[in-house]
């Protein structure tokens, strides 16, 4: 089994081992390079732009209808309203508080659906999930960090917010001078680590799922030059396995979007409600 897996990996590394159909590799125009700018467009950047446009197309008419007081029509609008209400009642308000949650709902809603649509893009053949790249998940985590710090500084002021990272302790002056700066550094470092883990968690879950799918389907190509019975058995097993993993990936796409939005709400709640 180990030798077969090693052979499969060597096949994946060898671009000539597979004969992909025309158009498999996206050829992205590079207008910035033509202008001499050190910017390079990638497939994931294009997909993120498509997702952003798709969110605008879907939610702007939906928001206008809600603003007019009109009832949701159709399965899509009913599903969207159910998700929005769930995020408000079960995520934002318990984590941030009923008084402050509504101010952050647009951010929570936007980040949830953006991640969800990026995750679901991986279900489209030859597209891929932008959330399977650290650049995307890292930017999302930085956005969550900025919102968290900004919300805390807006409520308490810059000085009071950062001082508030150190819990109140009745210490002698000599000990306080030594211990409180250490605790402050640990708290700030922990804040950065939490958001780094937030990005890595999303990246690892999306990347791992696609990697498993690639390996399972790759066994078909690995046995292409073997006897027909073996190839048929491997092909049927790989197809059924890929379908099962794809259904799991569909669940993971929703789950990871929820986890990211939920943890972001918790971090914001910790910022606006200090010790």
C-alpha positions as CSV (number, residue, x, y, z in Angstrom):
1,X,0.0,0.0,0.0
2,X,2.8,2.4,0.9
3,X,4.5,1.7,-2.5
4,X,1.3,2.3,-4.3
5,X,0.8,5.6,-2.5
6,X,4.4,6.7,-3.3
7,X,3.9,5.8,-6.9
8,X,0.7,7.8,-7.0
9,X,2.5,10.9,-5.5
10,X,5.2,10.6,-8.1
11,X,2.5,10.5,-10.8
12,X,0.9,13.6,-9.4
13,X,4.3,15.4,-9.4
14,X,4.9,14.4,-13.0
15,X,2.7,16.7,-15.0
16,X,3.0,14.4,-18.0
17,X,1.5,11.5,-16.1
18,X,-2.0,12.8,-16.6
19,X,-3.4,14.1,-19.9
20,X,-5.8,16.8,-18.7
21,X,-8.4,18.2,-21.1
22,X,-7.9,21.5,-22.7
23,X,-8.8,24.4,-20.4
24,X,-8.0,22.5,-17.1
25,X,-5.3,25.0,-16.3
26,X,-6.6,28.5,-16.0
27,X,-4.7,31.1,-18.0
28,X,-5.2,34.3,-16.0
29,X,-4.4,37.5,-17.8
30,X,-1.8,39.6,-16.0
31,X,-2.6,43.3,-16.7
32,X,-0.4,44.5,-13.8
33,X,2.7,42.7,-15.1
34,X,2.1,44.3,-18.5
35,X,2.2,47.6,-16.7
36,X,5.4,46.7,-14.9
37,X,3.8,46.4,-11.5
38,X,4.9,43.5,-9.2
39,X,1.4,42.1,-8.9
40,X,0.3,38.7,-10.0
41,X,-3.3,37.6,-10.4
42,X,-4.2,34.0,-9.4
43,X,-7.1,31.8,-10.0
44,X,-8.2,32.1,-6.4
45,X,-8.2,35.9,-6.7
46,X,-10.6,35.6,-9.7
47,X,-12.8,33.2,-7.8
48,X,-12.9,35.5,-4.8
49,X,-14.0,38.3,-7.1
50,X,-16.7,36.1,-8.6
51,X,-17.9,35.2,-5.1
52,X,-18.1,38.9,-4.1
53,X,-20.1,39.7,-7.2
54,X,-22.4,36.7,-6.6
55,X,-23.0,37.9,-3.0
56,X,-24.0,41.3,-4.3
57,X,-26.3,39.9,-6.9
58,X,-28.1,37.7,-4.4
59,X,-28.2,39.8,-1.3
60,X,-28.8,43.3,-2.6
61,X,-32.3,42.5,-4.0
62,X,-33.0,40.4,-0.9
63,X,-32.1,43.3,1.4
64,X,-34.2,45.7,-0.6
65,X,-37.2,43.4,-0.3
66,X,-36.7,43.0,3.5
67,X,-36.3,46.8,3.8
68,X,-39.7,47.2,2.1
69,X,-41.2,44.8,4.5
70,X,-42.0,42.2,1.9
71,X,-42.1,38.5,2.8
72,X,-39.4,36.2,1.5
73,X,-40.4,34.4,-1.7
74,X,-39.1,31.1,-2.9
75,X,-36.9,28.4,-1.3
76,X,-33.7,30.4,-1.7
77,X,-35.0,33.5,0.1
78,X,-36.6,31.4,2.8
79,X,-33.3,29.5,3.3
80,X,-31.3,32.7,3.4
81,X,-33.6,34.3,6.0
82,X,-33.4,31.1,8.1
83,X,-29.6,31.3,8.1
84,X,-29.5,35.0,8.8
85,X,-31.8,34.6,11.8
86,X,-29.8,31.7,13.1
87,X,-26.6,33.7,12.9
88,X,-28.2,36.6,14.7
89,X,-30.0,34.6,17.4
90,X,-27.6,31.8,18.0
91,X,-24.2,33.2,17.1
92,X,-24.0,37.0,17.3
93,X,-26.3,37.8,20.3
94,X,-25.1,35.1,22.6
95,X,-21.4,35.8,21.9
96,X,-21.4,39.6,21.7
97,X,-24.5,40.5,23.7
98,X,-28.0,41.6,22.6
99,X,-27.1,45.3,23.1
100,X,-24.0,45.3,20.8
101,X,-24.6,42.3,18.5
102,X,-26.7,44.1,15.9
103,X,-23.9,46.5,15.1
104,X,-21.6,43.6,14.1
105,X,-24.3,41.5,12.3
106,X,-23.3,42.8,8.8
107,X,-19.7,41.7,9.4
108,X,-20.8,38.3,10.8
109,X,-23.2,37.7,7.9
110,X,-20.8,38.8,5.3
111,X,-17.8,36.8,6.5
112,X,-20.0,33.7,6.9
113,X,-21.5,33.8,3.4
114,X,-18.2,34.8,1.8
115,X,-16.4,31.8,3.3
116,X,-19.4,29.5,2.5
117,X,-19.4,30.5,-1.1
118,X,-15.6,30.2,-1.4
119,X,-15.8,26.7,0.2
120,X,-18.6,25.7,-2.2
121,X,-16.6,26.9,-5.2
122,X,-14.3,23.9,-4.5
123,X,-17.3,21.6,-5.5
124,X,-17.2,23.1,-9.0
125,X,-14.9,21.1,-11.4
126,X,-11.6,22.7,-12.1
127,X,-12.4,25.7,-9.9
128,X,-11.0,25.1,-6.4
129,X,-11.7,26.7,-3.0
130,X,-10.0,30.0,-2.4
131,X,-10.2,29.1,1.3
132,X,-7.7,26.3,0.6
133,X,-5.0,29.0,0.3
134,X,-3.3,30.7,3.2
135,X,-3.5,34.1,1.5
136,X,-7.3,34.0,1.6
137,X,-7.8,32.6,5.1
138,X,-5.0,34.8,6.5
139,X,-6.7,37.9,5.1
140,X,-10.0,36.8,6.6
141,X,-8.3,36.3,10.0
142,X,-6.6,39.7,9.8
143,X,-10.0,41.3,9.0
144,X,-11.5,39.6,12.0
145,X,-8.6,40.8,14.1
146,X,-8.9,44.4,12.9
147,X,-12.7,44.4,13.6
148,X,-12.1,43.0,17.1
149,X,-9.4,45.5,18.0
150,X,-11.3,48.4,16.4
151,X,-14.5,47.6,18.2
152,X,-12.7,47.4,21.6
153,X,-10.8,50.6,21.0
154,X,-14.0,52.4,19.9
155,X,-15.8,51.4,23.0
156,X,-13.1,51.9,25.6
157,X,-10.6,54.1,23.9
158,X,-7.1,53.1,22.7
159,X,-5.4,53.4,26.1
160,X,-8.1,51.8,28.2
161,X,-8.6,49.0,25.7
162,X,-4.9,47.9,25.7
163,X,-4.6,48.4,29.4
164,X,-7.7,46.3,29.9
165,X,-5.9,43.3,28.3
166,X,-4.2,42.8,31.7
167,X,-6.7,41.5,34.3
168,X,-7.0,43.5,37.5
169,X,-4.6,42.2,40.1
170,X,-3.8,43.5,43.6
171,X,0.0,43.3,43.5
172,X,2.8,45.2,45.2
173,X,4.3,47.9,43.0
174,X,7.6,45.9,42.5
175,X,5.8,42.8,41.4
176,X,3.3,44.7,39.3
177,X,6.1,46.3,37.3
178,X,7.6,42.9,36.5
179,X,4.5,40.8,36.1
180,X,1.9,43.0,34.4
181,X,4.1,43.7,31.3
182,X,4.7,40.0,31.0
183,X,1.0,39.3,31.1
184,X,0.3,42.1,28.6
185,X,2.8,40.5,26.2
186,X,1.2,37.1,26.7
187,X,-2.3,38.4,26.2
188,X,-1.4,40.3,23.0
189,X,0.6,37.3,21.7
190,X,-2.4,35.0,22.5
191,X,-4.7,37.4,20.6
192,X,-2.5,37.0,17.5
193,X,-2.2,33.3,17.9
194,X,-6.0,32.8,18.2
195,X,-6.5,34.5,14.8
196,X,-3.6,32.7,13.2
197,X,-5.2,29.4,14.4
198,X,-8.5,30.7,13.0
199,X,-6.9,31.0,9.5
200,X,-5.0,27.7,9.7
201,X,-8.1,25.8,10.9
202,X,-10.1,26.9,7.8
203,X,-7.2,26.3,5.5
204,X,-6.4,22.8,6.8
205,X,-10.0,21.6,6.7
206,X,-10.6,22.7,3.1
207,X,-7.1,21.7,1.8
208,X,-7.2,18.3,3.4
209,X,-10.6,17.4,1.9
210,X,-9.5,18.3,-1.6
211,X,-6.2,16.4,-1.1
212,X,-8.1,13.3,-0.1
213,X,-10.4,13.6,-3.1
214,X,-7.3,14.0,-5.4
215,X,-5.6,10.9,-4.0
216,X,-8.8,8.7,-4.2
217,X,-9.4,9.7,-7.8
218,X,-5.7,9.5,-8.6
219,X,-5.8,5.7,-7.9
220,X,-7.8,5.4,-11.2
221,X,-4.8,6.8,-13.2
222,X,-2.4,4.7,-11.1
223,X,-4.0,1.5,-12.2
224,X,-4.7,2.6,-15.8
225,X,-1.9,0.3,-17.2
226,X,-3.0,-2.7,-15.0
227,X,-5.4,-5.5,-16.0
228,X,-9.0,-4.6,-16.7
229,X,-10.5,-6.3,-13.6
230,X,-8.2,-4.4,-11.2
231,X,-8.8,-1.1,-13.0
232,X,-12.6,-1.6,-13.0
233,X,-12.6,-2.4,-9.3
234,X,-10.4,0.6,-8.4
235,X,-12.4,2.9,-10.6
236,X,-15.8,1.9,-9.1
237,X,-14.4,2.1,-5.6
238,X,-12.7,5.4,-6.2
239,X,-15.8,7.0,-7.7
240,X,-18.0,5.9,-4.8
241,X,-15.4,7.0,-2.4
242,X,-15.1,10.4,-4.1
243,X,-18.9,10.8,-4.0
244,X,-18.9,10.1,-0.2
245,X,-16.0,12.4,0.4
246,X,-17.7,15.1,-1.7
247,X,-20.9,14.9,0.5
248,X,-18.7,15.2,3.6
249,X,-17.0,18.2,1.9
250,X,-20.4,19.8,1.4
251,X,-21.1,19.5,5.1
252,X,-17.6,20.8,6.0
253,X,-18.1,23.8,3.8
254,X,-21.1,24.9,5.9
255,X,-19.5,23.8,9.2
256,X,-16.2,25.8,8.7
257,X,-18.0,28.9,7.6
258,X,-20.1,28.6,10.8
259,X,-17.0,28.0,13.0
260,X,-15.2,31.0,11.6
261,X,-18.2,33.3,12.1
262,X,-18.8,31.9,15.6
263,X,-15.2,32.3,16.7
264,X,-15.0,35.8,15.2
265,X,-18.2,36.8,17.2
266,X,-16.7,35.4,20.4
267,X,-13.4,37.4,19.9
268,X,-15.5,40.5,19.2
269,X,-17.5,39.9,22.3
270,X,-14.3,39.5,24.4
271,X,-13.1,42.9,23.0
272,X,-16.3,44.8,23.8
273,X,-16.8,43.1,27.2
274,X,-13.5,43.1,28.9
275,X,-12.7,41.5,32.2
